[in-house]
């Protein structure tokens, strides 16, 4: 399989081609066991340079496991090619006192339907910033389950979904606060073009006695096609008094006040609308610090946006 | 040097006439102040000149350098040299200030010319420094999370970089503290030149202490009823508008609102 040079042109890149790992990176251990791929991130000196993992989902290895070592810090850019009809899973475990900044990029043509189960465990004093971009074509069902099982665990989840043609993307996000002083913040940006259909079900649960926890969800969506469809259902299930929680969702067509403001500065209507939509996509691109990867992601988004 | 001519302009919104035969000429190098009580159409005037689609021109004309622009789109008017510093600048999340201003400046450059990005960065930084907007402005999202004063200063920053020929500043002083008002006033005054005609819409003398107008117009009930110099500002500041209404025989605004039934609330019926 050929991988775009823009994403592999980096010394800290490991690639799984569907059969085997074709290179290695210091500080990253990879294992292949029956039906699963395991990636263990130890003390990668990642202050600026993220590790890039390029994966192809295959029927042989439908399960991917990513773990961090205790007391580690890492930045990972994961490019996940999803091409076949599969049920796949991603298990992510962020160990005690470690922090992981994970940028996920899902792409590929799904001919019928693919389901993905994503399970995240956050242990004591751990931090995960997970930025997920769903740019697949076809029907993709994602179920994310984030459990904050350690005290002071922090989760920041940012998702960008772009629907095009007749894409059907359904994302269920569950965040469980199972320890005290845990914090979660979900921010979703959704762009629906043509006759695409995008649905988010978001659940935030704080169990009893998990005091001083914070659980926030915010989603914004923009409808660009007459037949495009977005539904967001945020839900909070709070069983403890001493917590902070909130949710919000704003879905609609392009705000005409914003368009007028940009027009009044000389931008054409097309430029104005493009810039407003970039407001949804640019924060995602900005998280790719490697210029070639940012370029790749930006190009892929433009491609996905079609006329915009 | 540009000239904006507004001739006998009648404008309505949702079948209500707001501007009633307003005429005004602004030449490059001139600074005009428009004052008047709330609801007399000052902001409507600025929005109509900019081309806001909400307003309908019933009759009259708006000419820029002799060309009728009343049928032109908002962006075309901007590219011809019109600028409106808005009373309530809009927030556009996710769009960085830098990207937006760069695109706006680029839009004002002839198509066959390219923006010199290095020079633009220097100009942007200088304008931000002049307006004391702090570092990080370029990467902040457009007006999102800005204080009222920052939003107004950001409007002036755009004006400095876009370099319009005719600018309306709609209540640019609202939301500004004393220091910010001075900064905005000084920056706007520095922009004064024969290449820029300005219309300041304000309620207060304090802005006009910093930006001295050449002409002061009083607008009441959708038309300019009096024009004079800075002595008018002092009189209004001291006495309000009642003297003018009396002098000109203008009655209080007719009360056109009628009581409207909002329906009935559910009432508790006593048990029998």
Boltz contact constraints between the chains, C-beta under 6 A:
constraints:
  - contact:
      token1: [A, 257]
      token2: [B, 90]
      max_distance: 6.0
  - contact:
      token1: [A, 258]
      token2: [B, 90]
      max_distance: 6.0
  - contact:
      token1: [A, 258]
      token2: [B, 92]
      max_distance: 6.0
  - contact:
      token1: [A, 261]
      token2: [B, 90]
      max_distance: 6.0
  - contact:
      token1: [A, 263]
      token2: [B, 74]
      max_distance: 6.0
  - contact:
      token1: [A, 263]
      token2: [B, 75]
      max_distance: 6.0
  - contact:
      token1: [A, 264]
      token2: [B, 50]
      max_distance: 6.0
  - contact:
      token1: [A, 264]
      token2: [B, 74]
      max_distance: 6.0
  - contact:
      token1: [A, 264]
      token2: [B, 78]
      max_distance: 6.0
  - contact:
      token1: [A, 264]
      token2: [B, 84]
      max_distance: 6.0
  - contact:
      token1: [A, 265]
      token2: [B, 78]
      max_distance: 6.0
  - contact:
      token1: [A, 265]
      token2: [B, 104]
      max_distance: 6.0
  - contact:
      token1: [A, 266]
      token2: [B, 75]
      max_distance: 6.0
  - contact:
      token1: [A, 266]
      token2: [B, 78]
      max_distance: 6.0
  - contact:
      token1: [A, 266]
      token2: [B, 79]
      max_distance: 6.0
  - contact:
      token1: [A, 266]
      token2: [B, 104]
      max_distance: 6.0
  - contact:
      token1: [A, 266]
      token2: [B, 107]
      max_distance: 6.0
  - contact:
      token1: [A, 266]
      token2: [B, 108]
      max_distance: 6.0
  - contact:
      token1: [A, 267]
      token2: [B, 103]
      max_distance: 6.0
  - contact:
      token1: [A, 267]
      token2: [B, 107]
      max_distance: 6.0
  - contact:
      token1: [A, 268]
      token2: [B, 75]
      max_distance: 6.0
  - contact:
      token1: [A, 275]
      token2: [B, 95]
      max_distance: 6.0
  - contact:
      token1: [A, 279]
      token2: [B, 92]
      max_distance: 6.0
  - contact:
      token1: [A, 279]
      token2: [B, 93]
      max_distance: 6.0
  - contact:
      token1: [A, 279]
      token2: [B, 94]
      max_distance: 6.0
  - contact:
      token1: [A, 279]
      token2: [B, 95]
      max_distance: 6.0
  - contact:
      token1: [A, 280]
      token2: [B, 94]
      max_distance: 6.0
  - contact:
      token1: [A, 282]
      token2: [B, 94]
      max_distance: 6.0
  - contact:
      token1: [A, 283]
      token2: [B, 94]
      max_distance: 6.0
